Amino acid sequence: MNALTARIREVDWHQLPEFLGPMALAHPDCIDAILDPDVSTDASFTLLQSVITRTELMSSQRYRIEHDRSENLKRYHEHLSFLIGCQTPAEFRHSDIARIRFPLKLEEVYQVDSRDSPAVQLCDVLVGGAVSVAELLMKEKSLSFYSPLKLYRDDQIIHFLPDLDFEKQREFRRGSQGSEFIDFIQDEFYKAR
């Protein structure tokens, strides 16, 4: 924990004090949460939910998601099944480009061995290439002519490129219903149990 907090103090954590401040200042609640084996810092479910949110907006009809085998996805199977099965009509705004409406158009998320699925292999290649190029973009500030990032619109790579223009981000997220969404999920999840 000492090494982690020291490392965070080495970066300019004051630019993101709401996120990095508790660790930089070694706040006991933050340290306790990190050391608690029942608390996860795994962002997989959040990222998967972001993919679902974007796909819901782009899809005009019911759909399924085919995913490479993943321990993370197995871990979240119950939560995904809950989201897919939630039939209570509701809609929540997350940002200018993201909102989610229940019931979802998503019918199923299932796993395959990527060696048996050309579609999943292609996605792995595209995502891997996009991540590599995004890392390079952060260093060199330019894209090569053949960059796989050119296959994506800006709103499709929002999670790849952090934006420190806080005023722009505040405006982008103004009117977000994140709190209401969390309350809805909690109420529906416990109602389903």
C-alpha positions in Angstrom: 0.0 0.0 0.0 2.9 2.3 0.7 4.4 1.8 -2.7 0.9 2.4 -4.4 0.3 5.6 -2.5 3.9 6.8 -3.1 3.4 6.2 -6.9 0.2 8.1 -7.0 1.8 11.0 -5.2 4.5 11.1 -7.9 1.9 11.9 -10.6 0.0 15.2 -10.8 -2.9 13.7 -8.8 -4.3 17.2 -8.0 -5.7 17.3 -11.6 -8.1 14.4 -10.6 -8.4 14.9 -6.8 -11.9 13.2 -6.7 -10.4 10.0 -8.1 -6.8 10.0 -7.0 -7.0 12.1 -3.8 -8.2 9.3 -1.4 -5.2 7.1 -2.5 -2.7 9.9 -2.6 -3.7 10.9 1.0 -4.0 7.2 2.0 -7.5 7.7 3.3 -8.3 4.8 5.7 -11.7 4.0 4.0 -10.0 3.8 0.6 -7.1 1.6 2.0 -9.6 -0.7 3.8 -11.7 -1.1 0.6 -8.6 -2.0 -1.4 -7.5 -4.6 1.2 -11.0 -6.1 1.5 -11.1 -9.3 -0.5 -14.9 -8.8 -1.2 -14.2 -5.4 -3.0 -13.1 -5.5 -6.6 -11.3 -2.9 -8.6 -12.0 -4.8 -11.8 -13.5 -2.5 -14.3 -14.7 -5.2 -16.6 -18.4 -5.0 -15.7 -18.4 -1.2 -16.1 -16.8 -1.5 -19.5 -19.1 -4.3 -20.5 -22.1 -2.2 -19.5 -20.7 0.7 -21.5 -20.6 -1.5 -24.6 -24.2 -2.6 -23.9 -25.2 1.0 -23.6 -23.6 2.1 -26.9 -24.9 -1.1 -28.7 -28.4 -0.4 -27.4 -28.3 3.0 -29.0 -26.9 1.7 -32.3 -29.2 -1.3 -32.6 -32.7 -0.9 -34.0 -33.7 -4.5 -33.1 -33.0 -7.3 -30.7 -29.4 -8.6 -30.7 -26.9 -11.0 -29.0 -23.3 -10.4 -28.0 -20.7 -13.0 -28.8 -17.6 -12.7 -26.6 -14.3 -14.6 -26.3 -14.1 -16.9 -23.2 -13.3 -14.8 -20.2 -13.1 -15.4 -16.5 -14.5 -11.8 -16.0 -17.5 -12.5 -18.1 -18.2 -15.8 -16.2 -18.0 -13.8 -13.0 -20.6 -11.3 -14.3 -23.0 -13.8 -15.9 -25.6 -13.4 -13.1 -25.5 -9.6 -13.4 -25.8 -9.7 -17.2 -28.6 -12.1 -17.0 -30.4 -9.7 -14.6 -29.9 -6.8 -16.9 -31.2 -8.8 -19.9 -34.1 -10.1 -17.9 -35.1 -6.7 -16.4 -38.6 -5.9 -17.8 -39.4 -2.8 -15.8 -39.7 0.1 -18.3 -37.1 2.8 -17.5 -34.6 5.1 -19.3 -31.5 6.8 -17.9 -29.2 9.4 -19.4 -25.5 8.9 -18.8 -24.1 11.6 -21.2 -24.6 13.3 -24.5 -24.0 10.1 -26.3 -25.0 7.4 -23.8 -28.4 6.5 -22.4 -29.9 3.1 -21.5 -33.5 2.0 -21.8 -35.1 -1.0 -20.2 -36.1 -3.6 -21.2 -32.9 -4.0 -23.2 -32.9 -5.1 -26.8 -30.0 -7.4 -25.8 -31.2 -11.0 -25.7 -28.1 -12.9 -24.7 -24.4 -12.6 -24.0 -22.5 -15.9 -24.7 -19.0 -17.0 -24.8 -17.1 -18.8 -27.6 -13.6 -20.0 -28.1 -12.2 -17.3 -30.4 -10.4 -20.0 -32.4 -13.8 -21.1 -33.5 -15.2 -17.7 -34.3 -13.8 -15.6 -37.2 -16.0 -12.7 -36.0 -14.5 -12.7 -32.5 -11.0 -13.1 -33.9 -11.5 -10.0 -36.1 -12.8 -8.1 -33.1 -9.8 -9.2 -31.0 -7.4 -7.9 -33.7 -9.3 -4.6 -34.2 -9.5 -3.9 -30.4 -5.9 -5.0 -29.8 -4.8 -2.7 -32.7 -6.9 0.2 -31.5 -5.5 -0.1 -27.9 -1.9 -0.2 -29.2 -2.5 2.8 -31.4 -4.2 4.7 -28.7 -1.2 4.2 -26.4 1.1 5.3 -29.2 -1.2 8.3 -29.9 -0.9 9.4 -26.3 2.9 9.5 -26.7 3.3 10.8 -30.3 0.1 12.8 -30.7 -0.4 11.6 -34.3 -2.0 8.7 -36.2 -0.3 6.7 -39.0 -2.2 6.5 -42.3 -3.1 2.8 -41.6 -4.2 3.3 -38.0 -7.1 1.0 -37.0 -8.4 4.0 -35.0 -9.5 5.6 -38.2 -12.1 2.8 -38.5 -13.9 4.3 -35.4 -15.8 7.5 -34.9 -14.7 9.7 -32.0 -17.8 8.7 -29.9 -16.8 5.0 -30.2 -13.4 5.4 -28.6 -14.4 7.7 -25.7 -13.0 5.1 -23.2 -9.6 5.0 -24.9 -8.8 8.7 -24.7 -9.0 10.5 -21.3 -10.0 14.1 -21.5 -8.6 16.5 -18.9 -10.9 19.4 -20.1 -13.1 19.1 -17.0 -15.5 21.9 -18.1 -16.1 20.1 -21.4 -16.6 16.8 -19.5 -18.9 18.4 -17.0 -21.1 19.8 -19.9 -20.9 16.4 -21.7 -22.3 14.7 -18.6 -24.7 17.4 -17.5 -28.1 15.9 -16.6 -26.6 12.5 -16.1 -28.9 10.1 -14.2 -26.1 7.9 -12.8 -27.4 8.1 -9.3 -31.0 7.3 -10.3 -29.6 4.4 -12.5 -27.8 2.9 -9.5 -30.9 3.1 -7.4 -33.0 1.5 -10.1 -30.6 -1.4 -10.5 -30.4 -1.9 -6.8 -34.2 -1.9 -6.4 -34.8 -4.2 -9.4 -32.0 -6.6 -8.4 -33.4 -7.0 -4.9 -37.0 -7.2 -6.2 -35.8 -10.1 -8.5 -34.3 -12.0 -5.6 
